[in-house]
Amino acid sequence: MAVRWRDRTADRGRLCSGLANIGAIEERCSALLVLHASLASKHLAVVSRRLAAVATIFLPISFLAGFFGQNFNVLTGSIEKGWPAFWSSAWD
């Protein structure tokens, strides 16, 4: 059984074509990975923005509830009517 030159040339052409197709698939996969990372970071930014908005609302409220909910007269008893003294000490 003799191997002909034309058979080798055809096999080499198919091999080169297959390698080119694999290279194209690799480029598409890398582009999809970049797109996925971009979408994931955008989603993370949206979630972080929502968390910041919720924290902006609830952190001061929880601080005030914790401060004025103390059962120690030393902390809250010396404050006259609470709010003016609190705001003056908060802005210092």
Contacts in CASP RR format, 6 or more apart in sequence:
PFRMAT RR
TARGET T0000
AUTHOR 0000-0000-0000
METHOD contacts of the structure
MODEL  1
MAVRWRDRTADRGRLCSGLANIGAIEERCSALLVLHASLASKHLAVVSRR
LAAVATIFLPISFLAGFFGQNFNVLTGSIEKGWPAFWSSAWD
64 86 0 8 1.000
67 75 0 8 1.000
67 76 0 8 1.000
67 86 0 8 1.000
68 76 0 8 1.000
68 82 0 8 1.000
69 76 0 8 1.000
70 76 0 8 1.000
76 82 0 8 1.000
79 85 0 8 1.000
79 86 0 8 1.000
END
